[in-house]
């Protein structure tokens, strides 16, 4: 198994929304805001190569949205999904699977693109895209709180082109050899976290349960979360599981810390031990 990061770009989100009830005097030290209270975040996807499969985990924001939409989130930086894949000498046609943790625009936007005729088509023409029915139904009929994050043009074309499959998570948490799936419901309904049994080190791709290293702290919960008390329980479960297994946490949105290991402080709280890079832990 080979594990690589795929950086798909930076964007901005409101610091208060990303850090919830935590005072700005605390979170601004971690991720300083600009004059509009916006903080920079990355969209860090993963590439997992195992056997004959080349699996992309999440797809970033993509580039098909209009200027008005983009002005809200200010996408910027040197990275893009296609550019990062090109650096790995990979063509879209070579991706066999796309695992979608959830269908918010900054995780699924790159899954669909416009072709030369302006039609919406899957970006990866030979890939099977993976979600689950509970989450798809939730995204297709969104509540008012999440409506702006679930954009049908990002995921309905996957169904229309018969490239979307649903994982049956009621049958267990294993997907394929070396990859397990955990459903969580605090951030949004039935978001999926990936458990990766890499030969070098077990790791967890945290998606938006803990989008950055700062969110390891229990009270640091997104204001976007639909069930913040569930998030607390889900974080507690994953953190204890990871520390018991000496596993690595991989952060999807932290533009400074790619991944880390964990330890307990003098008060017994689980905290980051060392900031690590994906390449240093898992190699190229």
Long-range contacts (C-beta under 8 A, 24 or more apart in sequence): 1-48, 1-49, 1-50, 1-178, 1-196, 1-197, 1-198, 1-199, 2-47, 2-48, 2-49, 2-50, 2-282, 2-283, 2-284, 3-46, 3-47, 3-48, 3-49, 3-196, 3-198, 3-203, 3-278, 3-282, 4-46, 4-47, 4-49, 4-88, 4-278, 4-279, 4-282, 4-284, 5-44, 5-45, 5-46, 5-47, 5-84, 5-258, 5-278, 5-279, 6-44, 6-45, 6-46, 6-47, 6-56, 6-81, 6-84, 6-85, 6-88, 7-42, 7-43, 7-44, 7-45, 7-79, 7-84, 8-43, 8-44, 8-45, 8-59, 8-60, 8-61, 8-79, 8-80, 8-81, 8-84, 8-110, 9-42, 9-43, 9-60, 9-61, 9-75, 9-76, 9-77, 9-79, 9-80, 9-81, 10-40, 10-41, 10-42, 10-43, 10-75, 10-76, 10-77, 10-79, 10-255, 11-40, 11-41, 11-43, 11-61, 11-73, 11-74, 11-75, 11-76, 11-106, 12-38, 12-39, 12-40, 12-41, 12-73, 12-74, 12-76, 13-38, 13-39, 13-41, 13-73, 14-38, 14-39, 15-39, 16-223, 17-222, 17-223, 17-224, 18-211, 18-222, 18-223, 18-224, 19-214, 19-220, 19-222, 19-223, 20-219, 20-220, 20-221, 20-222, 20-223, 20-225, 20-228, 21-219, 21-221, 22-219, 22-220, 27-214, 27-220, 30-212, 30-214, 31-212, 31-214, 38-74, 40-255, 41-211, 41-212, 41-253, 41-254, 41-255, 42-77, 42-79, 42-252, 42-253, 42-254, 42-255, 43-106, 43-107, 43-252, 43-253, 44-250, 44-251, 44-252, 44-253, 44-254, 44-258, 45-81, 45-84, 45-252, 46-194, 46-205, 46-250, 47-85, 47-88, 47-90, 48-179, 48-196, 50-176, 50-177, 50-178, 50-179, 51-177, 52-96, 53-96, 53-97, 53-176, 54-90, 54-94, 54-95, 54-96, 54-97, 55-95, 55-96, 55-97, 55-98, 55-99, 55-179, 56-95, 56-97, 56-98, 56-99, 56-124, 56-127, 57-98, 57-99, 57-101, 57-194, 57-205, 58-99, 58-100, 58-101, 58-107, 58-108, 58-207, 58-252, 59-98, 59-100, 59-107, 59-108, 59-109, 59-110, 59-111, 59-123, 60-106, 60-107, 60-109, 60-110, 61-105, 61-106, 61-109, 61-110, 62-109, 62-110, 62-111, 62-112, 62-113, 62-123, 62-154, 63-110, 63-113, 64-109, 64-112, 64-113, 64-114, 64-120, 64-153, 65-105, 65-109, 65-151, 73-106, 81-110, 81-123, 92-123, 92-124, 92-125, 93-124, 93-125, 93-126, 94-126, 95-124, 95-126, 95-127, 96-126, 96-127, 96-128, 97-127, 97-128, 97-129, 97-130, 98-124, 98-127, 98-128, 98-129, 98-130, 99-130, 99-175, 99-192, 99-194, 100-129, 100-130, 100-131, 100-155, 100-192, 101-191, 101-192, 101-193, 101-194, 101-205, 101-207, 101-208, 101-252, 102-135, 102-139, 102-187, 102-188, 102-190, 102-191, 102-192, 102-207, 102-208, 103-131, 103-135, 103-136, 103-139, 103-150, 103-154, 103-155, 104-146, 104-149, 104-150, 104-188, 104-208, 105-149, 105-150, 105-151, 105-154, 107-207, 107-208, 107-252, 108-154, 108-155, 109-151, 109-154, 111-154, 111-155, 111-158, 112-153, 112-154, 112-155, 112-157, 112-158, 120-153, 120-157, 121-157, 121-161, 122-157, 122-158, 122-161, 122-163, 127-163, 128-163, 128-164, 128-165, 129-158, 129-163, 129-164, 129-165, 130-164, 130-165, 130-166, 130-167, 130-175, 131-155, 131-164, 131-165, 131-166, 131-167, 131-192, 132-166, 132-167, 132-168, 132-169, 132-183, 132-190, 132-192, 133-166, 134-189, 134-190, 135-188, 135-189, 135-190, 135-191, 135-192, 136-164, 136-166, 138-188, 138-189, 138-190, 143-226, 145-226, 146-188, 146-224, 146-226, 149-224, 167-192, 182-238, 184-209, 184-230, 184-231, 184-234, 185-227, 185-230, 185-234, 186-221, 186-225, 186-226, 186-227, 186-228, 186-229, 186-230, 186-231, 186-232, 186-233, 186-234, 187-222, 187-224, 187-225, 187-226, 187-231, 188-225, 188-226, 189-226, 193-238, 198-282, 200-281, 200-282, 200-283, 201-246, 201-247, 201-248, 201-281, 201-282, 202-245, 202-246, 202-247, 202-248, 203-247, 203-248, 203-249, 203-250, 203-259, 203-281, 203-282, 204-238, 204-242, 204-247, 204-248, 204-249, 204-250, 205-250, 205-252, 206-238, 206-249, 206-250, 206-251, 206-252, 207-252, 208-252, 208-253, 209-234, 209-235, 209-238, 210-235, 210-238, 210-249, 210-251, 211-251, 211-252, 211-253, 211-254, 212-251, 212-253, 212-254, 212-257, 213-249, 213-251, 213-254, 213-256, 213-257, 213-260, 213-272, 213-275, 214-254, 216-249, 216-260, 216-262, 216-270, 216-271, 216-272, 217-271, 218-269, 239-270, 240-270, 243-270, 248-276, 248-281, 250-278
